Amino acid sequence: MNFNDAIRHHWQSGTQVCVGLDPFLDRFPPAFSSQTNAIFEFNKAIIDATAKYVCCFKPQFAHYAAEAAESQLKQTIAYAKSNYPNIPVILDSKRGDIGSTASMYAREAFEHYLADAVTVNPYMGSDTVLPFAKFQDKGVIVLCRTSNPSAAEFQNQTIEGEPLYIHVARKAQQLWNEHGNISLVVGATAAEEMAKIRSVAPDLPFLVPGIGAQGGDLTATVENGQTSPGSGLIINSSRQVLYASQGEDFAQAAAKETKKLRDDINAINDHHHP
């Protein structure tokens, strides 16, 4: 089962939610301050609390590298995969290089960290994406229209009458998806763009950041991004889940937030497709 198949399985079981494992040590509950493996122990508790509500987990690489905690990233992914083997893990490292270096980054994600998918920046074109896509059972999630405030500076520039993000989406759908393992990053803060991207990339899953802390509209995301009710989206929540509480009940609070997001998404579908 490749990454996209695994995600589709979770869509069928009623969840399009991804929990982003983005550790900020200064936001951990006080009990973790004395622990040498604090990041892993925190992640383990979050994974256990939220697993039944998610379609995947997404650790963000920089949060580990900056703390010299790459070993805890490996531990986190290994823990998730051994205890919840049906829940894929996305390594969010936004790699974007070419040739042999891109192949090395692919090996880093898939062979060293054993991730099921990786995020990739396509700025250098097909040479960036294809070395990752060669790993046929792994997911390659290509930045298309991101959720950050300055995303439009380049991504909305018009080329041959269409915005750059449409060119990326079309390439992803028609050229890079030979093995059925390509997805796109499409931010929840860009609902209008999301609808256009879905029209040229009807088959690709969308990883959707920007709900929660960044203020993306959940209803617009569900309406504009889904391929059919309950399908097509991997809606990420990080800070809102991880730091729902900084008390001893942090894991229960994370579970409550994750369940609420799953239920809110499903309620939008039920309302529009009774």
HELIX and SHEET records of a PDB file:
HELIX    1   1 PHE A    3  GLN A   12  1                                  10    
HELIX    2   2 LEU A   25  ARG A   27  5                                   3    
HELIX    3   3 PRO A   30  PHE A   32  5                                   3    
HELIX    4   4 ALA A   38  THR A   50  1                                  13    
HELIX    5   5 ALA A   51  TYR A   53  5                                   3    
HELIX    6   6 PHE A   61  ALA A   65  1                                   5    
HELIX    7   7 GLU A   70  ASN A   83  1                                  14    
HELIX    8   8 GLY A   99  ARG A  107  1                                   9    
HELIX    9   9 GLU A  108  HIS A  112  3                                   5    
HELIX   10  10 SER A  126  ALA A  133  1                                   8    
HELIX   11  11 ALA A  152  GLN A  155  1                                   4    
HELIX   12  12 LEU A  164  LYS A  171  1                                   8    
HELIX   13  13 ALA A  172  TRP A  176  3                                   5    
HELIX   14  14 ALA A  191  VAL A  200  1                                  10    
HELIX   15  15 LEU A  218  GLY A  225  1                                   8    
HELIX   16  16 ARG A  239  LEU A  242  1                                   4    
HELIX   17  17 PHE A  250  HIS A  272  1                                  23    
SHEET    1   A 8 CYS A  56  PRO A  59  0                                        
SHEET    2   A 8 VAL A  17  LEU A  21  1                                        
SHEET    3   A 8 LEU A 233  SER A 237  1                                        
SHEET    4   A 8 PHE A 206  VAL A 208  1                                        
SHEET    5   A 8 ILE A 182  VAL A 186  1                                        
SHEET    6   A 8 GLY A 139  ARG A 145  1                                        
SHEET    7   A 8 ALA A 117  VAL A 120  1                                        
SHEET    8   A 8 ILE A  90  ARG A  95  1                                        
SHEET    1   B 2 THR A 158  ILE A 159  0                                        
SHEET    2   B 2 GLU A 162  PRO A 163 -1                                        
END                                                                             
